[in-house]
Amino acid sequence: MAVRGTRDALDPAVATAAPMIRWIIVFLLLAVAAAILEFGGVAGAAAGIARLLCYVLMALYALAIVAQAVGPRRRAA
């Protein structure tokens, strides 16, 4: 049995979510760094952006699951 590459094995919804997950991590790290340096406004804004992106990602993931469940079935070749 041949092992497929990671990119080939990913569902398209997961593959498109990867950049958004990176942005969530970037904004969370920015919020932590700003909080450590006591920049409260920047930390709050970065945490808010990370939270918003996380909610958007969860909504897109749920939508992808529903679309996959409702969508047409492909026959195995």
LINKAGI-V966262 format. One record per backbone hydrogen bond with DSSP energy under -0.5 kcal/mol. NH is the residue of the N-H (numbers start at 1). CO is the residue of the C=O. E is the energy in kcal/mol with one decimal. If there is no record, write none. Layout:
NH	CO	E
NH	CO	E
This chain:
4	2	-0.6
9	5	-1.9
10	6	-1.1
14	11	-0.5
15	11	-2.6
16	12	-2.0
17	13	-1.0
18	14	-1.1
21	17	-2.1
22	18	-1.9
23	19	-2.0
24	20	-2.2
25	21	-2.2
26	22	-2.4
27	23	-2.5
28	24	-2.2
29	25	-2.5
30	26	-2.3
31	27	-2.3
32	28	-2.3
33	29	-2.6
34	30	-2.5
35	31	-2.2
36	32	-2.4
37	33	-2.0
38	35	-1.0
39	34	-3.3
40	38	-0.9
43	39	-2.5
44	40	-2.4
45	41	-2.2
46	42	-2.7
47	43	-2.3
48	44	-2.2
49	45	-2.4
50	46	-2.3
51	47	-2.4
52	48	-2.4
53	49	-2.7
54	50	-2.1
55	51	-2.2
56	52	-2.4
57	53	-2.5
58	54	-2.3
59	55	-2.3
60	56	-2.6
61	57	-2.3
62	58	-2.4
63	59	-2.4
64	60	-2.2
65	61	-2.2
66	62	-2.3
67	63	-2.7
68	64	-2.2
69	65	-2.0
70	66	-2.4
71	67	-2.4
